[in-house]
């Protein structure tokens, strides 16, 4: 019993104990435990009002020896899927990622006449998604072949904790008839839509918020050009940790103009495997 005592830690109590401390490692009579978490490096499963699913997340920073003030921040999410319980609904994506370039003195050089250096108030980067699937039990399944966006990030931070990004986006989706198997519609956005993303994380990684919105004109080989908008918001709060593996309460909402559907969800996310925050020391 004594060896399992530190296995369960209620983080709300830990918040009070370390309210004025910067340490990410808690200490009690039972031993040390993590107070900070890395929400970008983990394998997790979710269960909630919209069904059950899971995802693999990984993120890392690329440094350059010859340019110490320049970094690339790369975030990857793979096999992110949700199945709506026992109903015929499924959504997910094989891969999506953010790739952001951050330089302490980000600038461009204008080579006209006397070259001039112009400092930029933002970082630059991109978003990519491939292999998304939306199946609602209807005769057709929506397959997102590819989606990409060029982004400017006004958060300008070296960490992953903030992103305030905007930019033009392009995508290619196809609707596939389930029986008989055939493609019924192509939907293409040749950078005729825009994307916005707001991402915020607390310093200890226990509170995460994310909002992504897209709007613009999409071309269909059936209906021609038509306006489309969609938005998705998520808030995640870690309330419990078992063997230093966090369990979080997740709230979310989603809207799509194409279907006129607005949905809210609540659930729990359980982390099966994660990489400890680098500030945590359990030795």
Secondary structure, 3 states (H helix, E strand, C coil): CCCCHHHEEEHHHHHHHCCCCCCCEEEECCEEEECCCCCCCEEEEEEECCEEEEEEEEEEEEECCCCCCEEEEEEEEEEEEEECCCCCCEEEEEEEEEEEEEECCCEEEECCCCCEEEECCCEEEEEEEEEEEEECCCCEEEEEEEEEEEEEECCCCCCCCEEEEEEEEEEEEEEEECCCCEEEEEEEEEEEEEEEEEEEECCCCCEEEEEEEEEEEEEECCCEEEEEEEEEEEEEEEEEEECCEEEEEEEEEEEECCCCEEEEEEEEEEEEEECCCCCCCCC
